[in-house]
Amino acid sequence: MSLLSRLFGGSSAPAAPEAEPVVHDGFRIFPEPMKEAGGYRIAARIEKEIDGVVKSHRMIRADTCGSADEAREVTTNKAKSLIDQQGEAIFAA
């Protein structure tokens, strides 16, 4: 791998295929746990089409889990709670 590739995050490993989203109240939740030392950080992309435009919110939490499967499950539950609490307001910024 070249120096520039290493500096700018290039990788020779293929990207993991995108998982099917979980749909909750019209929102699409894409669990995307982040691999870190000691586990997986809770993270997801939440999307919803509003007036023909796809809005997106990146949710990242301090919580970590020991396995990727557990992290996906916890991520989905936290994203559902966020949607229930804030609704479309999560896209305001």
Phi and psi restraints in degrees (range 20) as a CNS / XPLOR table:
assign (resid 1 and name C) (resid 2 and name N)
       (resid 2 and name CA) (resid 2 and name C) 1.0 -75.7 20.0 2
assign (resid 2 and name N) (resid 2 and name CA)
       (resid 2 and name C) (resid 3 and name N) 1.0 161.7 20.0 2
assign (resid 2 and name C) (resid 3 and name N)
       (resid 3 and name CA) (resid 3 and name C) 1.0 -58.8 20.0 2
assign (resid 3 and name N) (resid 3 and name CA)
       (resid 3 and name C) (resid 4 and name N) 1.0 -43.6 20.0 2
assign (resid 3 and name C) (resid 4 and name N)
       (resid 4 and name CA) (resid 4 and name C) 1.0 -64.5 20.0 2
assign (resid 4 and name N) (resid 4 and name CA)
       (resid 4 and name C) (resid 5 and name N) 1.0 -38.2 20.0 2
assign (resid 4 and name C) (resid 5 and name N)
       (resid 5 and name CA) (resid 5 and name C) 1.0 -62.0 20.0 2
assign (resid 5 and name N) (resid 5 and name CA)
       (resid 5 and name C) (resid 6 and name N) 1.0 -42.6 20.0 2
assign (resid 5 and name C) (resid 6 and name N)
       (resid 6 and name CA) (resid 6 and name C) 1.0 -66.6 20.0 2
assign (resid 6 and name N) (resid 6 and name CA)
       (resid 6 and name C) (resid 7 and name N) 1.0 -39.7 20.0 2
assign (resid 6 and name C) (resid 7 and name N)
       (resid 7 and name CA) (resid 7 and name C) 1.0 -66.0 20.0 2
assign (resid 7 and name N) (resid 7 and name CA)
       (resid 7 and name C) (resid 8 and name N) 1.0 -38.0 20.0 2
assign (resid 7 and name C) (resid 8 and name N)
       (resid 8 and name CA) (resid 8 and name C) 1.0 -105.0 20.0 2
assign (resid 8 and name N) (resid 8 and name CA)
       (resid 8 and name C) (resid 9 and name N) 1.0 21.4 20.0 2
assign (resid 8 and name C) (resid 9 and name N)
       (resid 9 and name CA) (resid 9 and name C) 1.0 81.2 20.0 2
assign (resid 9 and name N) (resid 9 and name CA)
       (resid 9 and name C) (resid 10 and name N) 1.0 12.9 20.0 2
assign (resid 9 and name C) (resid 10 and name N)
       (resid 10 and name CA) (resid 10 and name C) 1.0 -66.9 20.0 2
assign (resid 10 and name N) (resid 10 and name CA)
       (resid 10 and name C) (resid 11 and name N) 1.0 149.2 20.0 2
assign (resid 10 and name C) (resid 11 and name N)
       (resid 11 and name CA) (resid 11 and name C) 1.0 -144.1 20.0 2
assign (resid 11 and name N) (resid 11 and name CA)
       (resid 11 and name C) (resid 12 and name N) 1.0 143.8 20.0 2
assign (resid 11 and name C) (resid 12 and name N)
       (resid 12 and name CA) (resid 12 and name C) 1.0 -85.9 20.0 2
assign (resid 12 and name N) (resid 12 and name CA)
       (resid 12 and name C) (resid 13 and name N) 1.0 -11.2 20.0 2
assign (resid 12 and name C) (resid 13 and name N)
       (resid 13 and name CA) (resid 13 and name C) 1.0 -77.7 20.0 2
assign (resid 13 and name N) (resid 13 and name CA)
       (resid 13 and name C) (resid 14 and name N) 1.0 138.6 20.0 2
assign (resid 13 and name C) (resid 14 and name N)
       (resid 14 and name CA) (resid 14 and name C) 1.0 -67.8 20.0 2
assign (resid 14 and name N) (resid 14 and name CA)
       (resid 14 and name C) (resid 15 and name N) 1.0 149.0 20.0 2
assign (resid 14 and name C) (resid 15 and name N)
       (resid 15 and name CA) (resid 15 and name C) 1.0 -70.8 20.0 2
assign (resid 15 and name N) (resid 15 and name CA)
       (resid 15 and name C) (resid 16 and name N) 1.0 147.2 20.0 2
assign (resid 15 and name C) (resid 16 and name N)
       (resid 16 and name CA) (resid 16 and name C) 1.0 -70.5 20.0 2
assign (resid 16 and name N) (resid 16 and name CA)
       (resid 16 and name C) (resid 17 and name N) 1.0 141.9 20.0 2
assign (resid 16 and name C) (resid 17 and name N)
       (resid 17 and name CA) (resid 17 and name C) 1.0 -65.1 20.0 2
assign (resid 17 and name N) (resid 17 and name CA)
       (resid 17 and name C) (resid 18 and name N) 1.0 146.1 20.0 2
assign (resid 17 and name C) (resid 18 and name N)
       (resid 18 and name CA) (resid 18 and name C) 1.0 -69.8 20.0 2
assign (resid 18 and name N) (resid 18 and name CA)
       (resid 18 and name C) (resid 19 and name N) 1.0 133.6 20.0 2
assign (resid 18 and name C) (resid 19 and name N)
       (resid 19 and name CA) (resid 19 and name C) 1.0 -75.5 20.0 2
assign (resid 19 and name N) (resid 19 and name CA)
       (resid 19 and name C) (resid 20 and name N) 1.0 156.2 20.0 2
assign (resid 19 and name C) (resid 20 and name N)
       (resid 20 and name CA) (resid 20 and name C) 1.0 -65.6 20.0 2
assign (resid 20 and name N) (resid 20 and name CA)
       (resid 20 and name C) (resid 21 and name N) 1.0 138.6 20.0 2
assign (resid 20 and name C) (resid 21 and name N)
       (resid 21 and name CA) (resid 21 and name C) 1.0 -73.8 20.0 2
assign (resid 21 and name N) (resid 21 and name CA)
       (resid 21 and name C) (resid 22 and name N) 1.0 156.1 20.0 2
assign (resid 21 and name C) (resid 22 and name N)
       (resid 22 and name CA) (resid 22 and name C) 1.0 -96.6 20.0 2
assign (resid 22 and name N) (resid 22 and name CA)
       (resid 22 and name C) (resid 23 and name N) 1.0 127.6 20.0 2
assign (resid 22 and name C) (resid 23 and name N)
       (resid 23 and name CA) (resid 23 and name C) 1.0 -96.8 20.0 2
assign (resid 23 and name N) (resid 23 and name CA)
       (resid 23 and name C) (resid 24 and name N) 1.0 130.2 20.0 2
assign (resid 23 and name C) (resid 24 and name N)
       (resid 24 and name CA) (resid 24 and name C) 1.0 -141.5 20.0 2
assign (resid 24 and name N) (resid 24 and name CA)
       (resid 24 and name C) (resid 25 and name N) 1.0 115.7 20.0 2
assign (resid 24 and name C) (resid 25 and name N)
       (resid 25 and name CA) (resid 25 and name C) 1.0 51.1 20.0 2
assign (resid 25 and name N) (resid 25 and name CA)
       (resid 25 and name C) (resid 26 and name N) 1.0 38.8 20.0 2
assign (resid 25 and name C) (resid 26 and name N)
       (resid 26 and name CA) (resid 26 and name C) 1.0 85.4 20.0 2
assign (resid 26 and name N) (resid 26 and name CA)
       (resid 26 and name C) (resid 27 and name N) 1.0 -4.0 20.0 2
assign (resid 26 and name C) (resid 27 and name N)
       (resid 27 and name CA) (resid 27 and name C) 1.0 -95.4 20.0 2
assign (resid 27 and name N) (resid 27 and name CA)
       (resid 27 and name C) (resid 28 and name N) 1.0 146.3 20.0 2
assign (resid 27 and name C) (resid 28 and name N)
       (resid 28 and name CA) (resid 28 and name C) 1.0 -104.5 20.0 2
assign (resid 28 and name N) (resid 28 and name CA)
       (resid 28 and name C) (resid 29 and name N) 1.0 125.5 20.0 2
assign (resid 28 and name C) (resid 29 and name N)
       (resid 29 and name CA) (resid 29 and name C) 1.0 -108.1 20.0 2
assign (resid 29 and name N) (resid 29 and name CA)
       (resid 29 and name C) (resid 30 and name N) 1.0 121.6 20.0 2
assign (resid 29 and name C) (resid 30 and name N)
       (resid 30 and name CA) (resid 30 and name C) 1.0 -109.2 20.0 2
assign (resid 30 and name N) (resid 30 and name CA)
       (resid 30 and name C) (resid 31 and name N) 1.0 96.3 20.0 2
assign (resid 30 and name C) (resid 31 and name N)
       (resid 31 and name CA) (resid 31 and name C) 1.0 -62.6 20.0 2
assign (resid 31 and name N) (resid 31 and name CA)
       (resid 31 and name C) (resid 32 and name N) 1.0 126.0 20.0 2
assign (resid 31 and name C) (resid 32 and name N)
       (resid 32 and name CA) (resid 32 and name C) 1.0 -136.6 20.0 2
assign (resid 32 and name N) (resid 32 and name CA)
       (resid 32 and name C) (resid 33 and name N) 1.0 64.9 20.0 2
assign (resid 32 and name C) (resid 33 and name N)
       (resid 33 and name CA) (resid 33 and name C) 1.0 -55.4 20.0 2
assign (resid 33 and name N) (resid 33 and name CA)
       (resid 33 and name C) (resid 34 and name N) 1.0 144.5 20.0 2
assign (resid 33 and name C) (resid 34 and name N)
       (resid 34 and name CA) (resid 34 and name C) 1.0 -102.2 20.0 2
assign (resid 34 and name N) (resid 34 and name CA)
       (resid 34 and name C) (resid 35 and name N) 1.0 121.3 20.0 2
assign (resid 34 and name C) (resid 35 and name N)
       (resid 35 and name CA) (resid 35 and name C) 1.0 -68.3 20.0 2
assign (resid 35 and name N) (resid 35 and name CA)
       (resid 35 and name C) (resid 36 and name N) 1.0 128.0 20.0 2
assign (resid 35 and name C) (resid 36 and name N)
       (resid 36 and name CA) (resid 36 and name C) 1.0 -138.9 20.0 2
assign (resid 36 and name N) (resid 36 and name CA)
       (resid 36 and name C) (resid 37 and name N) 1.0 167.1 20.0 2
assign (resid 36 and name C) (resid 37 and name N)
       (resid 37 and name CA) (resid 37 and name C) 1.0 -59.3 20.0 2
assign (resid 37 and name N) (resid 37 and name CA)
       (resid 37 and name C) (resid 38 and name N) 1.0 125.8 20.0 2
assign (resid 37 and name C) (resid 38 and name N)
       (resid 38 and name CA) (resid 38 and name C) 1.0 87.5 20.0 2
assign (resid 38 and name N) (resid 38 and name CA)
       (resid 38 and name C) (resid 39 and name N) 1.0 1.9 20.0 2
assign (resid 38 and name C) (resid 39 and name N)
       (resid 39 and name CA) (resid 39 and name C) 1.0 156.7 20.0 2
assign (resid 39 and name N) (resid 39 and name CA)
       (resid 39 and name C) (resid 40 and name N) 1.0 -153.4 20.0 2
assign (resid 39 and name C) (resid 40 and name N)
       (resid 40 and name CA) (resid 40 and name C) 1.0 -129.3 20.0 2
assign (resid 40 and name N) (resid 40 and name CA)
       (resid 40 and name C) (resid 41 and name N) 1.0 127.2 20.0 2
assign (resid 40 and name C) (resid 41 and name N)
       (resid 41 and name CA) (resid 41 and name C) 1.0 -79.8 20.0 2
assign (resid 41 and name N) (resid 41 and name CA)
       (resid 41 and name C) (resid 42 and name N) 1.0 141.2 20.0 2
assign (resid 41 and name C) (resid 42 and name N)
       (resid 42 and name CA) (resid 42 and name C) 1.0 -70.2 20.0 2
assign (resid 42 and name N) (resid 42 and name CA)
       (resid 42 and name C) (resid 43 and name N) 1.0 121.4 20.0 2
assign (resid 42 and name C) (resid 43 and name N)
       (resid 43 and name CA) (resid 43 and name C) 1.0 -156.6 20.0 2
assign (resid 43 and name N) (resid 43 and name CA)
       (resid 43 and name C) (resid 44 and name N) 1.0 147.2 20.0 2
assign (resid 43 and name C) (resid 44 and name N)
       (resid 44 and name CA) (resid 44 and name C) 1.0 -156.4 20.0 2
assign (resid 44 and name N) (resid 44 and name CA)
       (resid 44 and name C) (resid 45 and name N) 1.0 159.9 20.0 2
assign (resid 44 and name C) (resid 45 and name N)
       (resid 45 and name CA) (resid 45 and name C) 1.0 -108.9 20.0 2
assign (resid 45 and name N) (resid 45 and name CA)
       (resid 45 and name C) (resid 46 and name N) 1.0 128.9 20.0 2
assign (resid 45 and name C) (resid 46 and name N)
       (resid 46 and name CA) (resid 46 and name C) 1.0 -115.2 20.0 2
assign (resid 46 and name N) (resid 46 and name CA)
       (resid 46 and name C) (resid 47 and name N) 1.0 128.2 20.0 2
assign (resid 46 and name C) (resid 47 and name N)
       (resid 47 and name CA) (resid 47 and name C) 1.0 -129.4 20.0 2
assign (resid 47 and name N) (resid 47 and name CA)
       (resid 47 and name C) (resid 48 and name N) 1.0 153.2 20.0 2
assign (resid 47 and name C) (resid 48 and name N)
       (resid 48 and name CA) (resid 48 and name C) 1.0 -156.2 20.0 2
assign (resid 48 and name N) (resid 48 and name CA)
       (resid 48 and name C) (resid 49 and name N) 1.0 138.7 20.0 2
assign (resid 48 and name C) (resid 49 and name N)
       (resid 49 and name CA) (resid 49 and name C) 1.0 -85.9 20.0 2
assign (resid 49 and name N) (resid 49 and name CA)
       (resid 49 and name C) (resid 50 and name N) 1.0 123.2 20.0 2
assign (resid 49 and name C) (resid 50 and name N)
       (resid 50 and name CA) (resid 50 and name C) 1.0 -127.4 20.0 2
assign (resid 50 and name N) (resid 50 and name CA)
       (resid 50 and name C) (resid 51 and name N) 1.0 120.2 20.0 2
assign (resid 50 and name C) (resid 51 and name N)
       (resid 51 and name CA) (resid 51 and name C) 1.0 52.5 20.0 2
assign (resid 51 and name N) (resid 51 and name CA)
       (resid 51 and name C) (resid 52 and name N) 1.0 41.0 20.0 2
assign (resid 51 and name C) (resid 52 and name N)
       (resid 52 and name CA) (resid 52 and name C) 1.0 80.6 20.0 2
assign (resid 52 and name N) (resid 52 and name CA)
       (resid 52 and name C) (resid 53 and name N) 1.0 2.6 20.0 2
assign (resid 52 and name C) (resid 53 and name N)
       (resid 53 and name CA) (resid 53 and name C) 1.0 -117.2 20.0 2
assign (resid 53 and name N) (resid 53 and name CA)
       (resid 53 and name C) (resid 54 and name N) 1.0 130.9 20.0 2
assign (resid 53 and name C) (resid 54 and name N)
       (resid 54 and name CA) (resid 54 and name C) 1.0 -82.4 20.0 2
assign (resid 54 and name N) (resid 54 and name CA)
       (resid 54 and name C) (resid 55 and name N) 1.0 117.2 20.0 2
assign (resid 54 and name C) (resid 55 and name N)
       (resid 55 and name CA) (resid 55 and name C) 1.0 -95.1 20.0 2
assign (resid 55 and name N) (resid 55 and name CA)
       (resid 55 and name C) (resid 56 and name N) 1.0 146.4 20.0 2
assign (resid 55 and name C) (resid 56 and name N)
       (resid 56 and name CA) (resid 56 and name C) 1.0 -136.8 20.0 2
assign (resid 56 and name N) (resid 56 and name CA)
       (resid 56 and name C) (resid 57 and name N) 1.0 142.4 20.0 2
assign (resid 56 and name C) (resid 57 and name N)
       (resid 57 and name CA) (resid 57 and name C) 1.0 -132.8 20.0 2
assign (resid 57 and name N) (resid 57 and name CA)
       (resid 57 and name C) (resid 58 and name N) 1.0 134.5 20.0 2
assign (resid 57 and name C) (resid 58 and name N)
       (resid 58 and name CA) (resid 58 and name C) 1.0 -100.7 20.0 2
assign (resid 58 and name N) (resid 58 and name CA)
       (resid 58 and name C) (resid 59 and name N) 1.0 116.8 20.0 2
assign (resid 58 and name C) (resid 59 and name N)
       (resid 59 and name CA) (resid 59 and name C) 1.0 -102.5 20.0 2
assign (resid 59 and name N) (resid 59 and name CA)
       (resid 59 and name C) (resid 60 and name N) 1.0 124.4 20.0 2
assign (resid 59 and name C) (resid 60 and name N)
       (resid 60 and name CA) (resid 60 and name C) 1.0 -132.5 20.0 2
assign (resid 60 and name N) (resid 60 and name CA)
       (resid 60 and name C) (resid 61 and name N) 1.0 130.2 20.0 2
assign (resid 60 and name C) (resid 61 and name N)
       (resid 61 and name CA) (resid 61 and name C) 1.0 -118.6 20.0 2
assign (resid 61 and name N) (resid 61 and name CA)
       (resid 61 and name C) (resid 62 and name N) 1.0 161.3 20.0 2
assign (resid 61 and name C) (resid 62 and name N)
       (resid 62 and name CA) (resid 62 and name C) 1.0 -75.6 20.0 2
assign (resid 62 and name N) (resid 62 and name CA)
       (resid 62 and name C) (resid 63 and name N) 1.0 -20.7 20.0 2
assign (resid 62 and name C) (resid 63 and name N)
       (resid 63 and name CA) (resid 63 and name C) 1.0 -60.6 20.0 2
assign (resid 63 and name N) (resid 63 and name CA)
       (resid 63 and name C) (resid 64 and name N) 1.0 145.0 20.0 2
assign (resid 63 and name C) (resid 64 and name N)
       (resid 64 and name CA) (resid 64 and name C) 1.0 -129.7 20.0 2
assign (resid 64 and name N) (resid 64 and name CA)
       (resid 64 and name C) (resid 65 and name N) 1.0 156.1 20.0 2
assign (resid 64 and name C) (resid 65 and name N)
       (resid 65 and name CA) (resid 65 and name C) 1.0 -128.9 20.0 2
assign (resid 65 and name N) (resid 65 and name CA)
       (resid 65 and name C) (resid 66 and name N) 1.0 158.3 20.0 2
assign (resid 65 and name C) (resid 66 and name N)
       (resid 66 and name CA) (resid 66 and name C) 1.0 -75.8 20.0 2
assign (resid 66 and name N) (resid 66 and name CA)
       (resid 66 and name C) (resid 67 and name N) 1.0 -25.7 20.0 2
assign (resid 66 and name C) (resid 67 and name N)
       (resid 67 and name CA) (resid 67 and name C) 1.0 -130.5 20.0 2
assign (resid 67 and name N) (resid 67 and name CA)
       (resid 67 and name C) (resid 68 and name N) 1.0 157.6 20.0 2
assign (resid 67 and name C) (resid 68 and name N)
       (resid 68 and name CA) (resid 68 and name C) 1.0 -65.1 20.0 2
assign (resid 68 and name N) (resid 68 and name CA)
       (resid 68 and name C) (resid 69 and name N) 1.0 -39.5 20.0 2
assign (resid 68 and name C) (resid 69 and name N)
       (resid 69 and name CA) (resid 69 and name C) 1.0 -63.6 20.0 2
assign (resid 69 and name N) (resid 69 and name CA)
       (resid 69 and name C) (resid 70 and name N) 1.0 -44.7 20.0 2
assign (resid 69 and name C) (resid 70 and name N)
       (resid 70 and name CA) (resid 70 and name C) 1.0 -63.3 20.0 2
assign (resid 70 and name N) (resid 70 and name CA)
       (resid 70 and name C) (resid 71 and name N) 1.0 -41.0 20.0 2
assign (resid 70 and name C) (resid 71 and name N)
       (resid 71 and name CA) (resid 71 and name C) 1.0 -63.2 20.0 2
assign (resid 71 and name N) (resid 71 and name CA)
       (resid 71 and name C) (resid 72 and name N) 1.0 -39.4 20.0 2
assign (resid 71 and name C) (resid 72 and name N)
       (resid 72 and name CA) (resid 72 and name C) 1.0 -64.1 20.0 2
assign (resid 72 and name N) (resid 72 and name CA)
       (resid 72 and name C) (resid 73 and name N) 1.0 -41.4 20.0 2
assign (resid 72 and name C) (resid 73 and name N)
       (resid 73 and name CA) (resid 73 and name C) 1.0 -65.1 20.0 2
assign (resid 73 and name N) (resid 73 and name CA)
       (resid 73 and name C) (resid 74 and name N) 1.0 -48.1 20.0 2
assign (resid 73 and name C) (resid 74 and name N)
       (resid 74 and name CA) (resid 74 and name C) 1.0 -64.7 20.0 2
assign (resid 74 and name N) (resid 74 and name CA)
       (resid 74 and name C) (resid 75 and name N) 1.0 -40.1 20.0 2
assign (resid 74 and name C) (resid 75 and name N)
       (resid 75 and name CA) (resid 75 and name C) 1.0 -58.5 20.0 2
assign (resid 75 and name N) (resid 75 and name CA)
       (resid 75 and name C) (resid 76 and name N) 1.0 -46.6 20.0 2
assign (resid 75 and name C) (resid 76 and name N)
       (resid 76 and name CA) (resid 76 and name C) 1.0 -61.6 20.0 2
assign (resid 76 and name N) (resid 76 and name CA)
       (resid 76 and name C) (resid 77 and name N) 1.0 -44.2 20.0 2
assign (resid 76 and name C) (resid 77 and name N)
       (resid 77 and name CA) (resid 77 and name C) 1.0 -64.3 20.0 2
assign (resid 77 and name N) (resid 77 and name CA)
       (resid 77 and name C) (resid 78 and name N) 1.0 -41.6 20.0 2
assign (resid 77 and name C) (resid 78 and name N)
       (resid 78 and name CA) (resid 78 and name C) 1.0 -67.8 20.0 2
assign (resid 78 and name N) (resid 78 and name CA)
       (resid 78 and name C) (resid 79 and name N) 1.0 -38.1 20.0 2
assign (resid 78 and name C) (resid 79 and name N)
       (resid 79 and name CA) (resid 79 and name C) 1.0 -64.8 20.0 2
assign (resid 79 and name N) (resid 79 and name CA)
       (resid 79 and name C) (resid 80 and name N) 1.0 -41.1 20.0 2
assign (resid 79 and name C) (resid 80 and name N)
       (resid 80 and name CA) (resid 80 and name C) 1.0 -61.7 20.0 2
assign (resid 80 and name N) (resid 80 and name CA)
       (resid 80 and name C) (resid 81 and name N) 1.0 -42.1 20.0 2
assign (resid 80 and name C) (resid 81 and name N)
       (resid 81 and name CA) (resid 81 and name C) 1.0 -62.3 20.0 2
assign (resid 81 and name N) (resid 81 and name CA)
       (resid 81 and name C) (resid 82 and name N) 1.0 -43.0 20.0 2
assign (resid 81 and name C) (resid 82 and name N)
       (resid 82 and name CA) (resid 82 and name C) 1.0 -61.4 20.0 2
assign (resid 82 and name N) (resid 82 and name CA)
       (resid 82 and name C) (resid 83 and name N) 1.0 -43.6 20.0 2
assign (resid 82 and name C) (resid 83 and name N)
       (resid 83 and name CA) (resid 83 and name C) 1.0 -62.7 20.0 2
assign (resid 83 and name N) (resid 83 and name CA)
       (resid 83 and name C) (resid 84 and name N) 1.0 -44.9 20.0 2
assign (resid 83 and name C) (resid 84 and name N)
       (resid 84 and name CA) (resid 84 and name C) 1.0 -62.2 20.0 2
assign (resid 84 and name N) (resid 84 and name CA)
       (resid 84 and name C) (resid 85 and name N) 1.0 -35.9 20.0 2
assign (resid 84 and name C) (resid 85 and name N)
       (resid 85 and name CA) (resid 85 and name C) 1.0 -79.5 20.0 2
assign (resid 85 and name N) (resid 85 and name CA)
       (resid 85 and name C) (resid 86 and name N) 1.0 -40.0 20.0 2
assign (resid 85 and name C) (resid 86 and name N)
       (resid 86 and name CA) (resid 86 and name C) 1.0 -113.8 20.0 2
assign (resid 86 and name N) (resid 86 and name CA)
       (resid 86 and name C) (resid 87 and name N) 1.0 -20.2 20.0 2
assign (resid 86 and name C) (resid 87 and name N)
       (resid 87 and name CA) (resid 87 and name C) 1.0 57.2 20.0 2
assign (resid 87 and name N) (resid 87 and name CA)
       (resid 87 and name C) (resid 88 and name N) 1.0 -141.2 20.0 2
assign (resid 87 and name C) (resid 88 and name N)
       (resid 88 and name CA) (resid 88 and name C) 1.0 -68.2 20.0 2
assign (resid 88 and name N) (resid 88 and name CA)
       (resid 88 and name C) (resid 89 and name N) 1.0 -11.0 20.0 2
assign (resid 88 and name C) (resid 89 and name N)
       (resid 89 and name CA) (resid 89 and name C) 1.0 -63.4 20.0 2
assign (resid 89 and name N) (resid 89 and name CA)
       (resid 89 and name C) (resid 90 and name N) 1.0 -17.5 20.0 2
assign (resid 89 and name C) (resid 90 and name N)
       (resid 90 and name CA) (resid 90 and name C) 1.0 -64.4 20.0 2
assign (resid 90 and name N) (resid 90 and name CA)
       (resid 90 and name C) (resid 91 and name N) 1.0 -18.2 20.0 2
assign (resid 90 and name C) (resid 91 and name N)
       (resid 91 and name CA) (resid 91 and name C) 1.0 -90.6 20.0 2
assign (resid 91 and name N) (resid 91 and name CA)
       (resid 91 and name C) (resid 92 and name N) 1.0 -8.1 20.0 2
assign (resid 91 and name C) (resid 92 and name N)
       (resid 92 and name CA) (resid 92 and name C) 1.0 -76.9 20.0 2
assign (resid 92 and name N) (resid 92 and name CA)
       (resid 92 and name C) (resid 93 and name N) 1.0 127.0 20.0 2
